[in-house]
């Protein structure tokens, strides 16, 4: 096999070659397939190629990203930068936390910035399907699947409009779930697509701003907190995680147009526009 070839292994045959072309594509379970490959390598005395990228070089390459993320996580701008929310959550959650996120604003920031502390699945995001309204009902499932662990839901305001009534289920079951509501007043992901690829012709993506999400949560029997300044984040998260009841934290955040998420295609499009 040539040195510049690409090898793709995926359990879903429909995903083979989906993002990047592969010289060799194989369908199979990751653990079993890698074990079989290692057996073949040993049987044929195949020497591993020299590594051009090591843990050290990868860490060095990532340093610029983490430096920028730290800068945004410490800023006091209002509305609040999503990086500040993710950083505050990471700083104050236990090792056994399960994070369930909606698609949208919080997804790329969570994927890029929230570092897992243990093996196994502890971050749940419907990235392939992008179904709005996922996180609220999914936190209920997570609470029953992991009853001895802390469950945190990251909820978009567009998603909240679709499945917000699930707060009644959470309240009725008295599940100690902490919910962070990313409130940027729009279908931010769709608005960014319209901004980049449709000549900034915005259609049906902005909300009126008349809904009071905290009062909605409290009407369903869930304790609500509104966050308007970054300094309020850490105390609210710590208190919510320490309580034995569901808590809904409404955070006024920047939209994708103000704080561009780490989405490669968007960053490339913005460079081409510039």
C-alpha positions in Angstrom: 0.0 0.0 0.0 1.5 3.4 -0.9 2.5 5.7 1.9 0.1 8.5 0.8 -3.0 6.2 0.8 -6.0 6.7 3.1 -7.7 3.9 5.0 -11.3 4.3 6.3 -12.9 2.0 8.8 -16.5 2.5 9.8 -19.2 0.3 11.2 -21.8 1.9 8.8 -21.2 1.0 5.2 -23.0 4.2 4.1 -20.4 6.3 5.7 -17.4 4.9 3.8 -16.0 7.6 1.6 -18.7 10.1 2.9 -16.4 12.9 4.0 -13.1 12.0 2.2 -12.2 9.6 -0.5 -10.5 6.4 0.8 -7.9 4.3 -1.0 -9.1 1.4 1.1 -12.5 1.3 2.8 -13.5 -1.4 5.2 -16.8 -2.0 7.1 -16.6 -3.4 10.6 -16.6 -2.8 14.4 -13.6 -0.7 15.4 -12.4 -2.8 18.3 -12.7 -6.1 16.4 -11.3 -4.8 13.2 -8.2 -3.2 14.8 -7.5 -6.4 16.7 -7.7 -8.4 13.4 -5.4 -5.8 11.7 -2.8 -6.1 14.5 -2.9 -9.9 14.1 -2.2 -9.6 10.3 0.6 -7.2 11.0 2.3 -9.5 13.4 1.7 -12.6 11.1 3.4 -10.9 8.2 6.1 -9.1 10.1 5.0 -5.7 8.8 7.1 -2.9 10.2 5.2 0.2 11.2 6.1 3.3 9.1 7.9 6.1 10.8 5.5 8.5 12.4 5.6 12.0 11.1 3.2 13.2 13.8 3.7 12.2 17.5 1.7 13.1 20.6 4.2 16.0 21.1 3.8 17.4 17.6 0.0 17.1 17.8 0.0 18.9 21.1 2.1 21.7 19.7 -0.2 22.0 16.7 -3.2 22.3 19.0 -1.7 24.9 21.2 -2.9 27.8 19.0 -6.5 26.6 19.2 -6.4 26.2 23.0 -4.8 29.6 23.4 -7.6 31.2 21.4 -10.2 29.2 23.3 -8.8 30.3 26.6 -9.0 33.9 25.5 -12.6 33.6 24.5 -13.5 31.6 27.6 -12.2 34.5 29.8 -13.9 37.4 28.0 -16.6 39.3 29.7 -18.5 40.3 26.6 -22.3 40.5 26.6 -24.0 38.5 25.1 -21.9 35.7 26.5 -19.4 33.8 24.2 -20.3 30.1 23.9 -16.7 29.3 24.8 -17.2 30.9 28.2 -20.2 28.6 28.8 -18.5 25.4 27.8 -15.4 26.3 29.8 -17.4 27.1 32.9 -19.3 23.8 32.5 -16.0 21.8 32.1 -14.4 23.5 35.1 -17.3 22.7 37.5 -18.6 19.3 36.4 -17.5 16.0 38.0 -15.6 13.3 36.1 -18.8 11.2 35.8 -20.9 13.9 34.1 -22.9 13.0 31.0 -23.4 15.9 28.6 -26.3 15.7 26.1 -26.4 18.5 23.5 -28.7 19.7 20.8 -27.4 20.3 17.3 -26.6 23.9 16.7 -24.6 26.5 18.5 -23.3 24.3 21.3 -22.4 21.3 19.2 -19.1 22.4 17.6 -18.0 24.2 20.8 -18.7 21.1 22.9 -17.0 18.8 20.4 -13.9 21.1 20.2 -13.6 22.3 23.8 -15.2 19.9 26.3 -12.4 17.5 27.1 -13.6 14.0 28.3 -12.1 12.7 31.5 -12.9 9.0 31.2 -13.2 6.3 28.5 -16.6 5.4 27.1 -19.5 7.5 25.9 -20.2 10.6 28.1 -21.0 13.2 25.4 -24.2 12.5 23.4 -24.9 14.7 20.3 -27.1 13.8 17.3 -24.5 15.2 14.8 -25.3 13.0 11.8 -29.0 13.8 11.9 -29.1 17.3 13.3 -32.6 16.9 14.8 -33.7 20.0 16.7 -35.3 19.3 20.0 -33.2 16.3 20.8 -31.5 17.2 24.1 -34.4 17.7 26.5 -36.0 14.3 26.0 -32.6 12.7 25.6 -31.5 13.9 29.1 -34.5 11.9 30.5 -33.2 8.8 28.8 -29.6 9.5 30.0 -30.9 9.9 33.6 -32.4 6.5 33.5 -29.5 4.9 31.8 -26.9 6.5 34.2 -28.9 7.0 37.4 -25.8 7.5 39.5 -24.2 10.2 37.3 -24.8 13.9 36.8 -26.7 14.7 33.6 -26.3 18.0 31.9 -28.4 19.1 28.8 -27.2 21.8 26.4 -30.4 23.2 24.8 -30.7 25.5 21.9 -33.5 28.1 21.9 -34.8 26.8 18.5 -34.8 23.3 20.0 -36.5 24.6 23.1 -39.4 25.8 21.0 -39.9 22.3 19.7 -39.5 20.1 22.8 -39.7 22.5 25.7 -42.8 20.7 27.1 -40.5 17.8 28.1 -39.7 20.0 31.1 -43.0 18.7 32.5 -41.6 15.1 32.3 -38.4 16.1 34.0 -40.3 17.9 36.8 -42.8 15.1 37.3 -40.0 12.6 37.6 -38.0 15.0 39.8 -34.9 14.2 37.8 -31.8 16.2 39.0 -30.9 17.3 35.5 -29.0 20.6 34.9 -30.1 22.3 31.6 -28.1 25.1 30.0 -30.2 27.1 27.5 -28.2 28.8 24.8 -30.4 31.8 24.1 -29.2 33.7 21.0 -32.7 34.6 19.6 -32.5 32.7 16.4 -32.1 29.5 14.5 -28.4 30.4 14.5 -27.1 27.5 12.5 -29.5 28.1 9.6 -29.0 31.9 9.8 -25.2 31.4 9.4 -25.9 29.2 6.3 -28.1 31.9 4.9 -25.3 34.5 5.7 -22.6 32.5 3.9 -24.3 30.9 1.0 -27.5 32.8 0.3 -26.4 36.4 0.0 -27.4 37.2 3.6 -31.1 36.8 2.7 -32.4 35.9 6.1 -35.8 34.1 6.2 -37.7 32.8 9.2 -34.6 32.5 11.4 -35.0 35.3 14.0 -37.2 35.1 17.0 -39.3 38.0 18.5 -37.5 37.9 21.9 -40.9 38.0 23.7 -40.6 34.5 25.2 -39.3 34.3 28.8 -37.7 30.9 29.0 -37.2 31.1 32.7 -40.9 31.7 33.4 -41.7 28.8 31.0 -39.5 26.5 32.9 -40.9 27.6 36.2 -44.5 27.1 34.9 -43.6 23.4 34.4 -42.2 23.2 37.9 -38.5 23.5 37.1 -36.3 26.0 38.9 -35.1 28.7 36.5 -32.2 31.0 36.5 -31.4 33.8 34.0 -27.7 34.5 33.2 -27.0 37.9 31.7 -23.3 38.4 32.8 -20.4 35.9 32.5 -19.6 36.2 36.2 -23.0 34.6 37.0 -22.2 31.4 35.1 -19.9 29.5 37.5 -22.0 30.0 40.7 -25.2 29.0 38.8 -23.7 25.9 37.4 -22.1 24.9 40.8 -25.4 25.4 42.6 -27.4 23.5 40.0 -25.0 20.5 40.1 -25.1 20.5 43.9 -28.9 20.5 44.1 -31.0 17.4 43.9 -33.6 18.9 41.6 -33.9 19.9 37.9 -32.5 23.4 37.2 -32.9 25.4 34.0 -30.2 28.0 33.3 -31.1 30.5 30.6 -27.9 32.0 29.1 -28.0 35.0 26.8 -25.3 33.9 24.2 -23.8 35.3 21.0 -25.1 34.0 17.8 -23.1 32.2 15.1 -22.8 35.4 13.2 -21.1 37.1 16.1 -19.0 34.1 17.4 -18.2 31.8 14.5 -18.0 28.2 15.7 -15.0 26.0 14.8 -16.7 24.6 11.7 -14.0 24.2 9.0 -16.3 24.8 6.0 -17.6 28.1 7.5 -14.2 29.3 8.3 -13.0 28.6 4.8 -16.1 30.3 3.3 -15.5 33.4 5.5 -11.9 33.5 4.3 -13.0 33.4 0.6 -15.5 36.2 1.3 -12.8 38.3 2.9 
